Amino acid sequence: MKRQLLSILIGVVLLSALGFGAFTASGTGGAVTKIGTTHSWYLKNVNYRSSLWQANKVYYDIVYTKGDETSVSFTIAYLYASAAPTATTNLSYFPEADSTGLLTSMTRTMSATGRYTISAEVPDRATYVVITFANTGGTPTGTVVIDGYMNQFN
C-alpha cells in the first residue's frame, strides 16, 4: 500500500512537471517564495506600512532556457493583505489596454533562451508583489529560474 501511494505521488509530481514545465525559484540575494503548487512566486514588501521606507521598485531576474514549448509568458500582480498569499486569487494586476480600449492584465512573453531583468513600480502600500508564469505549446521542457528584489529609491 505504501509503495502504491508513493508511486502515485511520484506520478502526479512528474505529470505536473510535464504539464507546466520545469520552473524553479532560486537566489541567495533575492527573497522569492513559491505560492503552493502554482507557477507563481511572491516578494514581500517588508516596510509596506512606512511611507518613508517602503519599497517602490521590484526587480525580477529571470533566466529562461527554451525547451520545446512555443514560449513562456508572465504577469506581475500585487496584493494588499497582511498574510502571505497561498493562492493566486484576489490579486490586482497591472492593467494594459489593447487597440479597442479593452483592459487586460499586462502580460509579457519570452520566446528565446536568455536572461531577462524585469522592473516594475510597486503600488503604494502593496504588501506583496507576485509573478506568475504560463507556457504555450509543446510538452513543455524549458526551465525558468527566478530571483527577485525590492528596492526603495527616494
Order of alpha helices (4+ residues) and beta strands (2+ residues): alpha-beta-beta-beta-beta-beta-beta-beta-beta-beta-beta-beta-beta
